[in-house]
């Protein structure tokens, strides 16, 4: 009898459905400078970025926490591709639920970064 190859299900992470995304959760996620830095970086590309692509001046466990807050609030989507966890901004969902919010927050963050001499 030929052996049957076992297939493992791809790893997935829980994400809120669009209807479950709450304004207070999004605002909380965007209120932290490190999380806002991640969102700003994701907004500049249409590609998904690995967690390691973000140079955050925090420990690995703190970085994991920040990505979890962003995912659980509905701001980002995280998917596994092989062993890499990739991140993408859920702009379509956020724009549908809260039109203009992300644009205004990111614009304000860019202005503040320029005022403070940051990138």
C-alpha positions in Angstrom: 0.0 0.0 0.0 1.5 3.4 -0.9 2.1 5.8 1.9 -0.1 8.8 2.1 1.8 12.1 2.5 0.5 14.0 5.5 -0.3 17.6 4.9 -0.3 20.0 7.7 -2.7 22.9 7.7 -1.0 26.3 7.2 -0.6 28.2 10.4 -3.1 31.0 10.7 -3.6 33.8 13.1 -7.0 35.2 14.4 -8.1 38.5 12.9 -11.3 40.4 13.5 -13.8 40.4 10.7 -14.4 43.9 9.2 -17.7 44.2 11.2 -15.8 43.4 14.4 -13.2 46.2 14.1 -13.9 48.9 16.7 -12.9 52.5 16.5 -11.5 52.5 20.1 -9.3 49.5 19.3 -7.9 51.1 16.2 -7.2 54.4 18.0 -5.6 52.5 20.8 -3.4 50.6 18.4 -2.4 53.8 16.6 -1.7 55.7 19.8 1.7 54.0 20.4 4.7 55.5 18.6 6.2 52.0 17.7 2.9 50.7 16.3 2.4 54.0 14.4 5.9 53.5 12.9 4.9 50.1 11.7 1.7 51.4 10.1 3.5 54.3 8.5 6.0 51.8 6.9 3.2 49.5 5.7 1.4 52.5 4.2 4.4 53.2 1.9 4.3 49.8 0.2 1.7 47.5 -1.4 3.8 44.5 -0.4 3.6 42.5 2.8 6.6 43.0 5.0 8.2 40.5 7.4 8.4 41.5 11.1 12.2 41.7 10.7 11.8 44.4 8.1 10.9 46.9 10.9 13.8 48.4 12.8 12.1 49.0 16.2 14.2 50.0 19.2 12.5 47.5 21.5 13.0 43.9 22.6 11.7 41.0 20.4 8.9 40.3 23.0 7.8 43.9 22.9 7.8 43.9 19.1 5.7 40.8 19.2 3.3 42.5 21.5 3.0 45.6 19.2 2.2 43.4 16.2 -0.4 41.4 18.1 -2.1 44.7 19.2 -2.2 45.9 15.6 -3.5 42.5 14.4 -6.1 42.1 17.1 -7.4 45.7 16.6 -7.8 45.0 12.8 -5.2 47.5 11.7 -2.9 44.9 10.1 -3.3 41.4 8.7 -0.6 38.9 9.5 0.0 35.7 7.4 2.6 33.0 7.4 4.5 32.4 4.2 6.7 29.5 5.0 8.4 30.4 8.3 8.1 34.1 7.8 5.2 36.1 9.3 4.2 38.8 6.9 2.3 42.0 7.7 0.0 44.0 5.5 -2.1 47.1 6.3 -5.9 46.5 6.3 -6.5 49.9 4.6 -9.6 48.7 2.6 -11.3 47.7 5.8 -10.3 50.8 7.8 -11.2 53.1 5.0 -14.6 51.4 4.6 -15.3 51.6 8.3 -13.7 55.0 9.2 -13.3 57.0 6.0 -10.4 59.4 6.1 -9.2 58.3 9.6 -6.1 56.5 8.6 -5.1 59.3 6.1 -5.5 62.0 8.8 -3.6 60.0 11.4 -0.7 59.2 9.0 -0.6 62.7 7.7 -0.3 64.1 11.3 2.4 61.5 12.1 4.4 62.5 9.0 4.1 66.2 10.0 5.1 65.5 13.5 8.1 63.4 12.4 9.2 66.2 10.1 8.9 68.7 13.0 10.9 66.5 15.3 13.5 65.7 12.6 12.6 62.0 12.3 12.1 60.0 9.2 
